[in-house]
Amino acid sequence: MKYTPSRALAELNAQHDALRGMMDRCEELADELDAGRMGPIQLTREVARLRLAFDAHNTFEEQLLRPVLLGSDAFAEVRIDRMVEDHIGEHRAMRAQLGSTETSALREVIETLRAHLVAEERYLLSSKVLRDDLVTVEGAG
């Protein structure tokens, strides 16, 4: 499916909102578990949902990020390659951390993920970088 940068930006922002909702739910369930008001099954299921959504988001984003940044001509190609490589590395590290069954570790990775989404939105997924007049990209639909 073809995406204009503004359409890709809208889709990525919608995915970020969905991830934030899942993170909120995980934190609520972790609070309930820590307070002894429930067992771990619900939290385990919600974390699994978050991991699946995060994986799908990363696949989509990683397919679009490099072509969009190259098309924007906002960065040199070598710098873009390094940015994308680092970004993908961050995704992999957070995904691995989402495997923890300890609520304190879960809260830490959720905090890291929230900061990651904010940084993406500020530096990569902005209308200043993703301009429709510059590029149309192929992406997972």
C-alpha positions as CSV (number, residue, x, y, z in Angstrom):
1,M,0.0,0.0,0.0
2,K,1.3,3.5,-0.8
3,Y,1.4,6.1,1.9
4,T,1.9,9.8,1.6
5,P,4.1,11.0,4.5
6,S,1.1,12.7,6.2
7,R,-1.0,9.5,5.9
8,A,1.9,7.5,7.4
9,L,2.2,10.1,10.1
10,A,-1.5,9.8,11.0
11,E,-1.3,6.0,11.1
12,L,1.9,6.0,13.2
13,N,0.3,8.5,15.6
14,A,-2.9,6.3,15.9
15,Q,-0.7,3.3,16.6
16,H,1.2,5.4,19.3
17,D,-2.2,6.3,20.9
18,A,-3.2,2.6,20.9
19,L,0.1,1.6,22.5
20,R,-0.3,4.2,25.2
21,G,-3.7,2.9,26.0
22,M,-2.3,-0.6,26.3
23,M,0.5,0.7,28.5
24,D,-2.0,2.4,30.8
25,R,-3.9,-0.8,31.1
26,C,-0.7,-2.8,31.9
27,E,0.1,-0.3,34.6
28,E,-3.4,-0.5,36.1
29,L,-3.2,-4.3,36.1
30,A,0.3,-4.2,37.7
31,D,-1.1,-1.9,40.4
32,E,-3.9,-4.4,41.1
33,L,-1.4,-7.3,41.1
34,D,0.9,-5.5,43.5
35,A,-2.0,-4.7,45.8
36,G,-3.0,-8.4,45.8
37,R,-6.4,-7.8,44.3
38,M,-5.8,-10.1,41.3
39,G,-3.4,-12.8,40.0
40,P,-0.9,-12.4,37.2
41,I,-3.0,-13.9,34.4
42,Q,-4.7,-10.7,33.3
43,L,-1.5,-8.8,33.4
44,T,0.3,-11.5,31.4
45,R,-2.4,-11.4,28.7
46,E,-2.3,-7.6,28.5
47,V,1.5,-7.5,28.3
48,A,1.3,-10.1,25.5
49,R,-1.2,-7.9,23.6
50,L,1.2,-4.9,24.1
51,R,4.1,-6.9,22.8
52,L,2.1,-8.0,19.7
53,A,0.9,-4.4,19.0
54,F,4.5,-3.1,19.6
55,D,5.9,-5.7,17.1
56,A,3.3,-4.8,14.5
57,H,3.9,-1.1,15.0
58,N,7.7,-1.6,14.7
59,T,7.3,-3.6,11.5
60,F,5.2,-0.9,10.0
61,E,7.4,2.0,11.2
62,E,10.6,0.4,10.2
63,Q,9.4,-0.2,6.6
64,L,8.4,3.5,6.3
65,L,11.0,5.4,8.3
66,R,14.1,5.2,6.0
67,P,12.2,6.0,2.8
68,V,10.3,8.9,4.4
69,L,13.5,10.4,5.9
70,L,15.4,10.0,2.6
71,G,12.6,11.6,0.7
72,S,12.4,14.5,3.1
73,D,16.0,15.4,2.3
74,A,16.2,16.7,5.9
75,F,19.2,14.5,6.7
76,A,22.2,13.1,4.9
77,E,21.9,9.5,3.8
78,V,24.6,8.1,6.1
79,R,23.1,9.9,9.1
80,I,19.7,8.5,8.2
81,D,21.1,4.9,8.0
82,R,22.6,5.4,11.5
83,M,19.4,6.9,12.9
84,V,17.3,4.0,11.6
85,E,19.8,1.4,12.8
86,D,19.8,2.9,16.3
87,H,16.0,3.3,16.3
88,I,15.6,-0.4,15.4
89,G,18.0,-1.3,18.1
90,E,15.9,0.6,20.7
91,H,12.8,-1.3,19.5
92,R,14.6,-4.7,19.9
93,A,15.8,-3.8,23.4
94,M,12.4,-2.7,24.6
95,R,10.7,-5.7,23.1
96,A,13.1,-8.0,25.1
97,Q,12.4,-6.1,28.3
98,L,8.6,-6.6,27.8
99,G,9.3,-10.2,28.5
100,S,9.8,-9.6,32.2
101,T,7.2,-10.9,34.7
102,E,8.2,-8.5,37.5
103,T,5.9,-5.5,37.7
104,S,8.8,-3.1,38.6
105,A,10.6,-4.1,35.4
106,L,7.4,-3.8,33.4
107,R,6.9,-0.2,34.8
108,E,10.5,0.6,33.8
109,V,10.1,-0.6,30.2
110,I,6.7,1.2,29.9
111,E,8.4,4.4,31.0
112,T,11.2,3.9,28.5
113,L,8.6,3.1,25.8
114,R,6.6,6.3,26.6
115,A,9.8,8.4,26.3
116,H,10.6,6.6,23.0
117,L,7.2,7.4,21.5
118,V,7.5,11.1,22.6
119,A,11.0,11.3,21.0
120,E,9.7,9.7,17.8
121,E,6.9,12.2,17.6
122,R,9.2,15.1,18.3
123,Y,12.1,14.3,16.1
124,L,11.0,11.8,13.4
125,L,7.3,11.9,13.0
126,S,6.6,15.6,12.5
127,S,5.0,17.4,9.6
128,K,8.3,19.3,9.2
129,V,10.1,16.0,8.3
130,L,7.2,14.1,6.7
131,R,6.1,16.4,3.9
132,D,3.7,15.1,1.2
133,D,5.3,17.3,-1.5
134,L,8.5,15.4,-1.1
135,V,7.8,11.7,-1.2
136,T,5.3,8.8,-1.3
137,V,6.4,5.6,0.4
138,E,5.4,2.0,0.1
139,G,4.3,0.4,3.4
140,A,2.5,-2.5,5.0
141,G,-1.2,-2.0,4.8
